[in-house]
């Protein structure tokens, strides 16, 4: 009895030659894309399979080299952008830096160089657009989270600013500045208890003498949130003493002037 053609596909002799459905799958996929439900010729499946393996090996060999090439191009563009920035040609510099980001979205110095120029001109939209992407790609990129939080706060998007400040503080819990920014956004959102806690933490961490004005502002804001009189804060109390001393000096000067004046 003659064997049917359909049975011949799975004959022991053919299986012994190593043919499998997996080996012919790329060819079957090509046929399905074109709407054919018939089995592709065995030779086509073998060649497509071999082609797929060759492409995979080529990608493994070529991709790291392409990535290195992109990094080299991005680095060169950043160097050129910084030279142009130093020469006062900010627009040309930003053009190079944005191209560097496009060439290699993971080259973080390109973002930092561009952000410096955008911050100088208070252009927050491109900062947000680029840093929102890179912080998703690099969740531990502290510069990205902090600058993104600042940009959101300056543009009135305080809910997003709070999220970004908290992300940054997960990475750097001992820094003072983010607690102050976080508190200011929480004040704008009328989240008083959270704002007070952030200000308390800021005052506990901040030790730099040059930040005295921010410390005074934080104390005043904390007193307001707690419902205390502004006069109870050290800054206000000091100014109160100075005003009273000046008043006494003025009164004494007026009295001395009357005593020595001709009658």
Secondary structure by P-SEA (a helix, b strand, c coil): cccccccccccaaaaaaccccccaaaaaaaaaaacccccccaaaaaaaaaaaaaaaaaaaacaaaaaaaaaaaaaaaaaaaaaaaaacaaaaaaaaaaaaaaacccaaaaaaaaaaaaaaaccaaaaaaaaaaaaaacccaaaaaaaaaaaaaaacaaaaaaaaaaaaaaacccccaaaaaaaaaaaaacaaaaaaaaaaaaaaccccccaaaaaaaaaaaaaaaacccccccaaaaaaaaaaaaaaaaaaaaaaaaaaaccc
